[in-house]
Amino acid sequence: MSTIAETIMPSGFTFQQELLLLALKRQAISGMLMTNPRVTGFSSFTKAVLHFINDKKAPKTCKNLYKYLVEKGYYNEIGNKR
């Protein structure tokens, strides 16, 4: 039995990964946190996202990582209405 966090969303990401990407986006754009990032098991949303994207070239700061992921197409399918 899988948990809700492991549910694959229409974007191809898991539910948990989508929420991490949305949390990173919100933090990068507004500076506001959705929740304490330590609930992810990492000290920041940036580190949590870096853990699952597995890209050695990805920037290590929130705003730069968000811009990098937008350019790479990570946000193309997330949050789009179908």
PyMOL Python script that loads the backbone (N, CA, C, O; Angstrom):
from pymol import cmd

cmd.read_pdbstr("""\
ATOM      1  N   MET A   1       0.844  -1.189   0.000  1.00  0.00           N
ATOM      2  CA  MET A   1       0.000   0.000   0.000  1.00  0.00           C
ATOM      3  C   MET A   1       0.881   1.240   0.000  1.00  0.00           C
ATOM      4  O   MET A   1       1.777   1.373   0.833  1.00  0.00           O
ATOM      5  N   SER A   2       0.626   2.133  -0.924  1.00  0.00           N
ATOM      6  CA  SER A   2       1.433   3.349  -1.005  1.00  0.00           C
ATOM      7  C   SER A   2       0.758   4.477  -0.222  1.00  0.00           C
ATOM      8  O   SER A   2      -0.448   4.463   0.021  1.00  0.00           O
ATOM      9  N   THR A   3       1.571   5.439   0.154  1.00  0.00           N
ATOM     10  CA  THR A   3       1.054   6.587   0.887  1.00  0.00           C
ATOM     11  C   THR A   3       0.676   7.682  -0.102  1.00  0.00           C
ATOM     12  O   THR A   3       1.010   7.608  -1.285  1.00  0.00           O
ATOM     13  N   ILE A   4      -0.021   8.694   0.393  1.00  0.00           N
ATOM     14  CA  ILE A   4      -0.412   9.810  -0.477  1.00  0.00           C
ATOM     15  C   ILE A   4       0.820  10.523  -1.024  1.00  0.00           C
ATOM     16  O   ILE A   4       0.787  11.042  -2.139  1.00  0.00           O
ATOM     17  N   ALA A   5       1.893  10.555  -0.261  1.00  0.00           N
ATOM     18  CA  ALA A   5       3.128  11.212  -0.708  1.00  0.00           C
ATOM     19  C   ALA A   5       3.709  10.535  -1.936  1.00  0.00           C
ATOM     20  O   ALA A   5       4.380  11.182  -2.740  1.00  0.00           O
ATOM     21  N   GLU A   6       3.456   9.229  -2.093  1.00  0.00           N
ATOM     22  CA  GLU A   6       4.002   8.458  -3.211  1.00  0.00           C
ATOM     23  C   GLU A   6       3.080   8.405  -4.416  1.00  0.00           C
ATOM     24  O   GLU A   6       3.431   7.808  -5.434  1.00  0.00           O
ATOM     25  N   THR A   7       1.908   9.018  -4.321  1.00  0.00           N
ATOM     26  CA  THR A   7       0.952   9.019  -5.418  1.00  0.00           C
ATOM     27  C   THR A   7       1.520   9.789  -6.605  1.00  0.00           C
ATOM     28  O   THR A   7       1.978  10.922  -6.455  1.00  0.00           O
ATOM     29  N   ILE A   8       1.490   9.179  -7.775  1.00  0.00           N
ATOM     30  CA  ILE A   8       1.989   9.833  -8.980  1.00  0.00           C
ATOM     31  C   ILE A   8       0.910  10.772  -9.514  1.00  0.00           C
ATOM     32  O   ILE A   8      -0.232  10.372  -9.739  1.00  0.00           O
ATOM     33  N   MET A   9       1.299  12.022  -9.708  1.00  0.00           N
ATOM     34  CA  MET A   9       0.381  13.056 -10.188  1.00  0.00           C
ATOM     35  C   MET A   9       0.428  13.101 -11.720  1.00  0.00           C
ATOM     36  O   MET A   9       1.326  12.510 -12.319  1.00  0.00           O
ATOM     37  N   PRO A  10      -0.528  13.798 -12.367  1.00  0.00           N
ATOM     38  CA  PRO A  10      -0.519  13.891 -13.837  1.00  0.00           C
ATOM     39  C   PRO A  10       0.776  14.479 -14.415  1.00  0.00           C
ATOM     40  O   PRO A  10       1.111  14.225 -15.572  1.00  0.00           O
ATOM     41  N   SER A  11       1.489  15.252 -13.622  1.00  0.00           N
ATOM     42  CA  SER A  11       2.753  15.847 -14.083  1.00  0.00           C
ATOM     43  C   SER A  11       3.874  14.818 -14.192  1.00  0.00           C
ATOM     44  O   SER A  11       4.890  15.062 -14.843  1.00  0.00           O
ATOM     45  N   GLY A  12       3.680  13.659 -13.547  1.00  0.00           N
ATOM     46  CA  GLY A  12       4.722  12.638 -13.520  1.00  0.00           C
ATOM     47  C   GLY A  12       5.523  12.649 -12.228  1.00  0.00           C
ATOM     48  O   GLY A  12       6.254  11.702 -11.938  1.00  0.00           O
ATOM     49  N   PHE A  13       5.389  13.715 -11.453  1.00  0.00           N
ATOM     50  CA  PHE A  13       6.039  13.800 -10.146  1.00  0.00           C
ATOM     51  C   PHE A  13       5.131  13.160  -9.102  1.00  0.00           C
ATOM     52  O   PHE A  13       3.932  12.996  -9.329  1.00  0.00           O
ATOM     53  N   THR A  14       5.707  12.799  -7.956  1.00  0.00           N
ATOM     54  CA  THR A  14       4.872  12.328  -6.860  1.00  0.00           C
ATOM     55  C   THR A  14       4.211  13.539  -6.199  1.00  0.00           C
ATOM     56  O   THR A  14       4.625  14.679  -6.413  1.00  0.00           O
ATOM     57  N   PHE A  15       3.205  13.283  -5.413  1.00  0.00           N
ATOM     58  CA  PHE A  15       2.503  14.347  -4.689  1.00  0.00           C
ATOM     59  C   PHE A  15       3.492  15.129  -3.823  1.00  0.00           C
ATOM     60  O   PHE A  15       3.450  16.359  -3.779  1.00  0.00           O
ATOM     61  N   GLN A  16       4.372  14.415  -3.142  1.00  0.00           N
ATOM     62  CA  GLN A  16       5.354  15.051  -2.270  1.00  0.00           C
ATOM     63  C   GLN A  16       6.318  15.930  -3.074  1.00  0.00           C
ATOM     64  O   GLN A  16       6.650  17.034  -2.642  1.00  0.00           O
ATOM     65  N   GLN A  17       6.762  15.460  -4.222  1.00  0.00           N
ATOM     66  CA  GLN A  17       7.678  16.242  -5.054  1.00  0.00           C
ATOM     67  C   GLN A  17       7.011  17.504  -5.571  1.00  0.00           C
ATOM     68  O   GLN A  17       7.632  18.566  -5.609  1.00  0.00           O
ATOM     69  N   GLU A  18       5.739  17.394  -5.974  1.00  0.00           N
ATOM     70  CA  GLU A  18       5.010  18.585  -6.438  1.00  0.00           C
ATOM     71  C   GLU A  18       4.908  19.616  -5.328  1.00  0.00           C
ATOM     72  O   GLU A  18       5.119  20.805  -5.563  1.00  0.00           O
ATOM     73  N   LEU A  19       4.587  19.170  -4.122  1.00  0.00           N
ATOM     74  CA  LEU A  19       4.482  20.115  -3.007  1.00  0.00           C
ATOM     75  C   LEU A  19       5.821  20.768  -2.699  1.00  0.00           C
ATOM     76  O   LEU A  19       5.868  21.954  -2.374  1.00  0.00           O
ATOM     77  N   LEU A  20       6.904  20.017  -2.796  1.00  0.00           N
ATOM     78  CA  LEU A  20       8.231  20.601  -2.581  1.00  0.00           C
ATOM     79  C   LEU A  20       8.549  21.648  -3.644  1.00  0.00           C
ATOM     80  O   LEU A  20       9.092  22.707  -3.330  1.00  0.00           O
ATOM     81  N   LEU A  21       8.217  21.359  -4.890  1.00  0.00           N
ATOM     82  CA  LEU A  21       8.464  22.325  -5.960  1.00  0.00           C
ATOM     83  C   LEU A  21       7.613  23.582  -5.774  1.00  0.00           C
ATOM     84  O   LEU A  21       8.084  24.694  -6.014  1.00  0.00           O
ATOM     85  N   LEU A  22       6.379  23.408  -5.355  1.00  0.00           N
ATOM     86  CA  LEU A  22       5.511  24.567  -5.114  1.00  0.00           C
ATOM     87  C   LEU A  22       6.002  25.376  -3.911  1.00  0.00           C
ATOM     88  O   LEU A  22       5.936  26.605  -3.920  1.00  0.00           O
ATOM     89  N   ALA A  23       6.488  24.695  -2.886  1.00  0.00           N
ATOM     90  CA  ALA A  23       7.040  25.393  -1.719  1.00  0.00           C
ATOM     91  C   ALA A  23       8.284  26.186  -2.105  1.00  0.00           C
ATOM     92  O   ALA A  23       8.466  27.319  -1.661  1.00  0.00           O
ATOM     93  N   LEU A  24       9.138  25.590  -2.932  1.00  0.00           N
ATOM     94  CA  LEU A  24      10.336  26.287  -3.404  1.00  0.00           C
ATOM     95  C   LEU A  24       9.948  27.513  -4.229  1.00  0.00           C
ATOM     96  O   LEU A  24      10.543  28.580  -4.077  1.00  0.00           O
ATOM     97  N   LYS A  25       8.959  27.363  -5.097  1.00  0.00           N
ATOM     98  CA  LYS A  25       8.486  28.482  -5.923  1.00  0.00           C
ATOM     99  C   LYS A  25       7.976  29.624  -5.050  1.00  0.00           C
ATOM    100  O   LYS A  25       8.332  30.784  -5.259  1.00  0.00           O
ATOM    101  N   ARG A  26       7.146  29.287  -4.077  1.00  0.00           N
ATOM    102  CA  ARG A  26       6.597  30.322  -3.203  1.00  0.00           C
ATOM    103  C   ARG A  26       7.704  31.042  -2.442  1.00  0.00           C
ATOM    104  O   ARG A  26       7.678  32.265  -2.313  1.00  0.00           O
ATOM    105  N   GLN A  27       8.659  30.295  -1.948  1.00  0.00           N
ATOM    106  CA  GLN A  27       9.758  30.899  -1.205  1.00  0.00           C
ATOM    107  C   GLN A  27      10.619  31.775  -2.120  1.00  0.00           C
ATOM    108  O   GLN A  27      11.043  32.858  -1.716  1.00  0.00           O
ATOM    109  N   ALA A  28      10.878  31.323  -3.333  1.00  0.00           N
ATOM    110  CA  ALA A  28      11.720  32.083  -4.262  1.00  0.00           C
ATOM    111  C   ALA A  28      11.044  33.381  -4.706  1.00  0.00           C
ATOM    112  O   ALA A  28      11.701  34.414  -4.838  1.00  0.00           O
ATOM    113  N   ILE A  29       9.729  33.324  -4.935  1.00  0.00           N
ATOM    114  CA  ILE A  29       9.017  34.502  -5.440  1.00  0.00           C
ATOM    115  C   ILE A  29       8.676  35.488  -4.334  1.00  0.00           C
ATOM    116  O   ILE A  29       8.875  36.693  -4.491  1.00  0.00           O
ATOM    117  N   SER A  30       8.163  34.983  -3.216  1.00  0.00           N
ATOM    118  CA  SER A  30       7.659  35.890  -2.178  1.00  0.00           C
ATOM    119  C   SER A  30       8.537  35.965  -0.937  1.00  0.00           C
ATOM    120  O   SER A  30       8.424  36.903  -0.148  1.00  0.00           O
ATOM    121  N   GLY A  31       9.397  34.995  -0.766  1.00  0.00           N
ATOM    122  CA  GLY A  31      10.205  34.952   0.449  1.00  0.00           C
ATOM    123  C   GLY A  31       9.483  34.317   1.622  1.00  0.00           C
ATOM    124  O   GLY A  31      10.056  34.185   2.703  1.00  0.00           O
ATOM    125  N   MET A  32       8.231  33.923   1.423  1.00  0.00           N
ATOM    126  CA  MET A  32       7.447  33.304   2.489  1.00  0.00           C
ATOM    127  C   MET A  32       7.551  31.781   2.419  1.00  0.00           C
ATOM    128  O   MET A  32       7.542  31.195   1.337  1.00  0.00           O
ATOM    129  N   LEU A  33       7.649  31.157   3.577  1.00  0.00           N
ATOM    130  CA  LEU A  33       7.698  29.701   3.657  1.00  0.00           C
ATOM    131  C   LEU A  33       6.287  29.144   3.818  1.00  0.00           C
ATOM    132  O   LEU A  33       5.461  29.741   4.507  1.00  0.00           O
ATOM    133  N   MET A  34       6.008  28.012   3.193  1.00  0.00           N
ATOM    134  CA  MET A  34       4.711  27.361   3.356  1.00  0.00           C
ATOM    135  C   MET A  34       4.628  26.693   4.726  1.00  0.00           C
ATOM    136  O   MET A  34       3.560  26.650   5.338  1.00  0.00           O
ATOM    137  N   THR A  35       5.734  26.183   5.195  1.00  0.00           N
ATOM    138  CA  THR A  35       5.811  25.505   6.478  1.00  0.00           C
ATOM    139  C   THR A  35       7.278  25.450   6.873  1.00  0.00           C
ATOM    140  O   THR A  35       8.141  25.889   6.113  1.00  0.00           O
ATOM    141  N   ASN A  36       7.561  24.933   8.015  1.00  0.00           N
ATOM    142  CA  ASN A  36       8.947  24.753   8.416  1.00  0.00           C
ATOM    143  C   ASN A  36       9.561  23.689   7.518  1.00  0.00           C
ATOM    144  O   ASN A  36       9.075  22.558   7.494  1.00  0.00           O
ATOM    145  N   PRO A  37      10.620  24.021   6.779  1.00  0.00           N
ATOM    146  CA  PRO A  37      11.192  23.036   5.854  1.00  0.00           C
ATOM    147  C   PRO A  37      11.750  21.792   6.539  1.00  0.00           C
ATOM    148  O   PRO A  37      11.948  20.771   5.879  1.00  0.00           O
ATOM    149  N   ARG A  38      12.006  21.850   7.822  1.00  0.00           N
ATOM    150  CA  ARG A  38      12.575  20.697   8.523  1.00  0.00           C
ATOM    151  C   ARG A  38      11.620  19.506   8.549  1.00  0.00           C
ATOM    152  O   ARG A  38      12.055  18.384   8.806  1.00  0.00           O
ATOM    153  N   VAL A  39      10.324  19.723   8.289  1.00  0.00           N
ATOM    154  CA  VAL A  39       9.397  18.594   8.234  1.00  0.00           C
ATOM    155  C   VAL A  39       9.718  17.687   7.055  1.00  0.00           C
ATOM    156  O   VAL A  39       9.250  16.549   7.009  1.00  0.00           O
ATOM    157  N   THR A  40      10.507  18.171   6.100  1.00  0.00           N
ATOM    158  CA  THR A  40      10.895  17.369   4.944  1.00  0.00           C
ATOM    159  C   THR A  40      12.057  16.435   5.253  1.00  0.00           C
ATOM    160  O   THR A  40      12.355  15.526   4.479  1.00  0.00           O
ATOM    161  N   GLY A  41      12.715  16.666   6.397  1.00  0.00           N
ATOM    162  CA  GLY A  41      13.906  15.894   6.732  1.00  0.00           C
ATOM    163  C   GLY A  41      15.177  16.603   6.297  1.00  0.00           C
ATOM    164  O   GLY A  41      16.280  16.095   6.501  1.00  0.00           O
ATOM    165  N   PHE A  42      15.022  17.774   5.700  1.00  0.00           N
ATOM    166  CA  PHE A  42      16.156  18.581   5.260  1.00  0.00           C
ATOM    167  C   PHE A  42      16.042  19.949   5.920  1.00  0.00           C
ATOM    168  O   PHE A  42      14.979  20.317   6.421  1.00  0.00           O
ATOM    169  N   SER A  43      17.130  20.693   5.919  1.00  0.00           N
ATOM    170  CA  SER A  43      17.117  21.995   6.585  1.00  0.00           C
ATOM    171  C   SER A  43      16.481  23.092   5.738  1.00  0.00           C
ATOM    172  O   SER A  43      16.227  24.186   6.242  1.00  0.00           O
ATOM    173  N   SER A  44      16.219  22.817   4.455  1.00  0.00           N
ATOM    174  CA  SER A  44      15.566  23.811   3.591  1.00  0.00           C
ATOM    175  C   SER A  44      14.828  23.098   2.466  1.00  0.00           C
ATOM    176  O   SER A  44      15.101  21.936   2.166  1.00  0.00           O
ATOM    177  N   PHE A  45      13.886  23.814   1.847  1.00  0.00           N
ATOM    178  CA  PHE A  45      13.180  23.261   0.690  1.00  0.00           C
ATOM    179  C   PHE A  45      14.159  23.068  -0.465  1.00  0.00           C
ATOM    180  O   PHE A  45      14.024  22.128  -1.248  1.00  0.00           O
ATOM    181  N   THR A  46      15.141  23.955  -0.568  1.00  0.00           N
ATOM    182  CA  THR A  46      16.143  23.839  -1.625  1.00  0.00           C
ATOM    183  C   THR A  46      16.870  22.505  -1.521  1.00  0.00           C
ATOM    184  O   THR A  46      17.023  21.805  -2.522  1.00  0.00           O
ATOM    185  N   LYS A  47      17.314  22.149  -0.335  1.00  0.00           N
ATOM    186  CA  LYS A  47      18.027  20.876  -0.151  1.00  0.00           C
ATOM    187  C   LYS A  47      17.114  19.686  -0.420  1.00  0.00           C
ATOM    188  O   LYS A  47      17.558  18.676  -0.967  1.00  0.00           O
ATOM    189  N   ALA A  48      15.858  19.793  -0.046  1.00  0.00           N
ATOM    190  CA  ALA A  48      14.915  18.702  -0.295  1.00  0.00           C
ATOM    191  C   ALA A  48      14.694  18.509  -1.796  1.00  0.00           C
ATOM    192  O   ALA A  48      14.650  17.377  -2.279  1.00  0.00           O
ATOM    193  N   VAL A  49      14.556  19.611  -2.529  1.00  0.00           N
ATOM    194  CA  VAL A  49      14.368  19.519  -3.977  1.00  0.00           C
ATOM    195  C   VAL A  49      15.637  18.988  -4.640  1.00  0.00           C
ATOM    196  O   VAL A  49      15.564  18.138  -5.528  1.00  0.00           O
ATOM    197  N   LEU A  50      16.784  19.477  -4.219  1.00  0.00           N
ATOM    198  CA  LEU A  50      18.049  18.992  -4.780  1.00  0.00           C
ATOM    199  C   LEU A  50      18.209  17.491  -4.572  1.00  0.00           C
ATOM    200  O   LEU A  50      18.808  16.808  -5.403  1.00  0.00           O
ATOM    201  N   HIS A  51      17.682  16.981  -3.479  1.00  0.00           N
ATOM    202  CA  HIS A  51      17.781  15.554  -3.182  1.00  0.00           C
ATOM    203  C   HIS A  51      17.045  14.712  -4.228  1.00  0.00           C
ATOM    204  O   HIS A  51      17.549  13.664  -4.633  1.00  0.00           O
ATOM    205  N   PHE A  52      15.869  15.150  -4.669  1.00  0.00           N
ATOM    206  CA  PHE A  52      15.127  14.309  -5.602  1.00  0.00           C
ATOM    207  C   PHE A  52      15.402  14.610  -7.073  1.00  0.00           C
ATOM    208  O   PHE A  52      15.137  13.753  -7.916  1.00  0.00           O
ATOM    209  N   ILE A  53      15.928  15.800  -7.423  1.00  0.00           N
ATOM    210  CA  ILE A  53      16.186  16.050  -8.849  1.00  0.00           C
ATOM    211  C   ILE A  53      17.494  15.417  -9.312  1.00  0.00           C
ATOM    212  O   ILE A  53      17.653  15.110 -10.493  1.00  0.00           O
ATOM    213  N   ASN A  54      18.430  15.223  -8.386  1.00  0.00           N
ATOM    214  CA  ASN A  54      19.676  14.515  -8.697  1.00  0.00           C
ATOM    215  C   ASN A  54      20.391  15.121  -9.905  1.00  0.00           C
ATOM    216  O   ASN A  54      20.705  14.424 -10.870  1.00  0.00           O
ATOM    217  N   ASP A  55      20.643  16.431  -9.835  1.00  0.00           N
ATOM    218  CA  ASP A  55      21.327  17.160 -10.901  1.00  0.00           C
ATOM    219  C   ASP A  55      22.516  17.888 -10.282  1.00  0.00           C
ATOM    220  O   ASP A  55      22.340  18.836  -9.516  1.00  0.00           O
ATOM    221  N   LYS A  56      23.698  17.452 -10.608  1.00  0.00           N
ATOM    222  CA  LYS A  56      24.922  18.010 -10.002  1.00  0.00           C
ATOM    223  C   LYS A  56      25.169  19.464 -10.391  1.00  0.00           C
ATOM    224  O   LYS A  56      25.864  20.183  -9.673  1.00  0.00           O
ATOM    225  N   LYS A  57      24.611  19.908 -11.516  1.00  0.00           N
ATOM    226  CA  LYS A  57      24.825  21.272 -11.987  1.00  0.00           C
ATOM    227  C   LYS A  57      23.833  22.269 -11.392  1.00  0.00           C
ATOM    228  O   LYS A  57      23.978  23.475 -11.591  1.00  0.00           O
ATOM    229  N   ALA A  58      22.840  21.787 -10.672  1.00  0.00           N
ATOM    230  CA  ALA A  58      21.794  22.660 -10.132  1.00  0.00           C
ATOM    231  C   ALA A  58      22.361  23.616  -9.081  1.00  0.00           C
ATOM    232  O   ALA A  58      23.167  23.211  -8.244  1.00  0.00           O
ATOM    233  N   PRO A  59      21.941  24.884  -9.125  1.00  0.00           N
ATOM    234  CA  PRO A  59      22.389  25.855  -8.118  1.00  0.00           C
ATOM    235  C   PRO A  59      21.938  25.453  -6.718  1.00  0.00           C
ATOM    236  O   PRO A  59      20.987  24.688  -6.560  1.00  0.00           O
ATOM    237  N   LYS A  60      22.612  25.963  -5.725  1.00  0.00           N
ATOM    238  CA  LYS A  60      22.333  25.575  -4.340  1.00  0.00           C
ATOM    239  C   LYS A  60      21.526  26.622  -3.571  1.00  0.00           C
ATOM    240  O   LYS A  60      21.228  26.421  -2.394  1.00  0.00           O
ATOM    241  N   THR A  61      21.170  27.734  -4.217  1.00  0.00           N
ATOM    242  CA  THR A  61      20.373  28.756  -3.530  1.00  0.00           C
ATOM    243  C   THR A  61      18.947  28.735  -4.056  1.00  0.00           C
ATOM    244  O   THR A  61      18.701  28.331  -5.193  1.00  0.00           O
ATOM    245  N   CYS A  62      18.016  29.171  -3.229  1.00  0.00           N
ATOM    246  CA  CYS A  62      16.590  29.072  -3.527  1.00  0.00           C
ATOM    247  C   CYS A  62      16.208  29.749  -4.842  1.00  0.00           C
ATOM    248  O   CYS A  62      15.652  29.103  -5.730  1.00  0.00           O
ATOM    249  N   LYS A  63      16.495  31.025  -4.973  1.00  0.00           N
ATOM    250  CA  LYS A  63      16.069  31.761  -6.173  1.00  0.00           C
ATOM    251  C   LYS A  63      16.750  31.248  -7.433  1.00  0.00           C
ATOM    252  O   LYS A  63      16.111  31.106  -8.475  1.00  0.00           O
ATOM    253  N   ASN A  64      18.033  30.973  -7.338  1.00  0.00           N
ATOM    254  CA  ASN A  64      18.741  30.456  -8.510  1.00  0.00           C
ATOM    255  C   ASN A  64      18.272  29.061  -8.887  1.00  0.00           C
ATOM    256  O   ASN A  64      18.173  28.736 -10.070  1.00  0.00           O
ATOM    257  N   LEU A  65      17.983  28.236  -7.893  1.00  0.00           N
ATOM    258  CA  LEU A  65      17.473  26.896  -8.168  1.00  0.00           C
ATOM    259  C   LEU A  65      16.105  26.981  -8.835  1.00  0.00           C
ATOM    260  O   LEU A  65      15.832  26.253  -9.790  1.00  0.00           O
ATOM    261  N   TYR A  66      15.248  27.863  -8.339  1.00  0.00           N
ATOM    262  CA  TYR A  66      13.921  28.024  -8.943  1.00  0.00           C
ATOM    263  C   TYR A  66      14.055  28.437 -10.412  1.00  0.00           C
ATOM    264  O   TYR A  66      13.403  27.848 -11.275  1.00  0.00           O
ATOM    265  N   LYS A  67      14.879  29.429 -10.706  1.00  0.00           N
ATOM    266  CA  LYS A  67      15.080  29.872 -12.096  1.00  0.00           C
ATOM    267  C   LYS A  67      15.616  28.729 -12.960  1.00  0.00           C
ATOM    268  O   LYS A  67      15.182  28.545 -14.098  1.00  0.00           O
ATOM    269  N   TYR A  68      16.547  27.977 -12.418  1.00  0.00           N
ATOM    270  CA  TYR A  68      17.135  26.845 -13.128  1.00  0.00           C
ATOM    271  C   TYR A  68      16.072  25.796 -13.458  1.00  0.00           C
ATOM    272  O   TYR A  68      16.027  25.282 -14.576  1.00  0.00           O
ATOM    273  N   LEU A  69      15.223  25.482 -12.487  1.00  0.00           N
ATOM    274  CA  LEU A  69      14.186  24.466 -12.696  1.00  0.00           C
ATOM    275  C   LEU A  69      13.127  24.939 -13.689  1.00  0.00           C
ATOM    276  O   LEU A  69      12.603  24.134 -14.459  1.00  0.00           O
ATOM    277  N   VAL A  70      12.807  26.229 -13.682  1.00  0.00           N
ATOM    278  CA  VAL A  70      11.873  26.783 -14.668  1.00  0.00           C
ATOM    279  C   VAL A  70      12.464  26.615 -16.062  1.00  0.00           C
ATOM    280  O   VAL A  70      11.774  26.179 -16.983  1.00  0.00           O
ATOM    281  N   GLU A  71      13.739  26.958 -16.218  1.00  0.00           N
ATOM    282  CA  GLU A  71      14.411  26.821 -17.517  1.00  0.00           C
ATOM    283  C   GLU A  71      14.468  25.364 -17.973  1.00  0.00           C
ATOM    284  O   GLU A  71      14.376  25.083 -19.168  1.00  0.00           O
ATOM    285  N   LYS A  72      14.618  24.442 -17.032  1.00  0.00           N
ATOM    286  CA  LYS A  72      14.690  23.010 -17.354  1.00  0.00           C
ATOM    287  C   LYS A  72      13.315  22.387 -17.589  1.00  0.00           C
ATOM    288  O   LYS A  72      13.229  21.231 -18.003  1.00  0.00           O
ATOM    289  N   GLY A  73      12.239  23.133 -17.332  1.00  0.00           N
ATOM    290  CA  GLY A  73      10.888  22.636 -17.608  1.00  0.00           C
ATOM    291  C   GLY A  73      10.208  21.897 -16.473  1.00  0.00           C
ATOM    292  O   GLY A  73       9.166  21.278 -16.686  1.00  0.00           O
ATOM    293  N   TYR A  74      10.765  21.944 -15.278  1.00  0.00           N
ATOM    294  CA  TYR A  74      10.167  21.238 -14.145  1.00  0.00           C
ATOM    295  C   TYR A  74       8.778  21.771 -13.798  1.00  0.00           C
ATOM    296  O   TYR A  74       7.944  21.026 -13.285  1.00  0.00           O
ATOM    297  N   TYR A  75       8.522  23.042 -14.070  1.00  0.00           N
ATOM    298  CA  TYR A  75       7.245  23.650 -13.685  1.00  0.00           C
ATOM    299  C   TYR A  75       6.233  23.677 -14.822  1.00  0.00           C
ATOM    300  O   TYR A  75       5.145  24.228 -14.654  1.00  0.00           O
ATOM    301  N   ASN A  76       6.559  23.101 -15.966  1.00  0.00           N
ATOM    302  CA  ASN A  76       5.652  23.148 -17.110  1.00  0.00           C
ATOM    303  C   ASN A  76       4.302  22.483 -16.846  1.00  0.00           C
ATOM    304  O   ASN A  76       3.266  22.992 -17.273  1.00  0.00           O
ATOM    305  N   GLU A  77       4.310  21.373 -16.159  1.00  0.00           N
ATOM    306  CA  GLU A  77       3.076  20.610 -15.935  1.00  0.00           C
ATOM    307  C   GLU A  77       2.468  20.811 -14.553  1.00  0.00           C
ATOM    308  O   GLU A  77       1.333  20.399 -14.318  1.00  0.00           O
ATOM    309  N   ILE A  78       3.185  21.422 -13.656  1.00  0.00           N
ATOM    310  CA  ILE A  78       2.696  21.565 -12.285  1.00  0.00           C
ATOM    311  C   ILE A  78       1.739  22.738 -12.187  1.00  0.00           C
ATOM    312  O   ILE A  78       2.064  23.858 -12.581  1.00  0.00           O
ATOM    313  N   GLY A  79       0.556  22.467 -11.655  1.00  0.00           N
ATOM    314  CA  GLY A  79      -0.412  23.515 -11.422  1.00  0.00           C
ATOM    315  C   GLY A  79      -1.182  23.949 -12.651  1.00  0.00           C
ATOM    316  O   GLY A  79      -2.021  24.845 -12.567  1.00  0.00           O
ATOM    317  N   ASN A  80      -0.914  23.335 -13.790  1.00  0.00           N
ATOM    318  CA  ASN A  80      -1.659  23.684 -15.002  1.00  0.00           C
ATOM    319  C   ASN A  80      -3.046  23.080 -14.952  1.00  0.00           C
ATOM    320  O   ASN A  80      -3.224  21.921 -14.580  1.00  0.00           O
ATOM    321  N   LYS A  81      -4.019  23.877 -15.329  1.00  0.00           N
ATOM    322  CA  LYS A  81      -5.391  23.365 -15.395  1.00  0.00           C
ATOM    323  C   LYS A  81      -5.551  22.605 -16.693  1.00  0.00           C
ATOM    324  O   LYS A  81      -5.094  23.059 -17.743  1.00  0.00           O
ATOM    325  N   ARG A  82      -6.193  21.459 -16.632  1.00  0.00           N
ATOM    326  CA  ARG A  82      -6.397  20.657 -17.838  1.00  0.00           C
ATOM    327  C   ARG A  82      -7.816  20.779 -18.292  1.00  0.00           C
ATOM    328  O   ARG A  82      -8.197  20.177 -19.296  1.00  0.00           O
TER     329      ARG A  82
END
""", "prot")
cmd.dss("prot")
cmd.show_as("cartoon", "prot")
cmd.util.cbc("prot")
cmd.orient("prot")
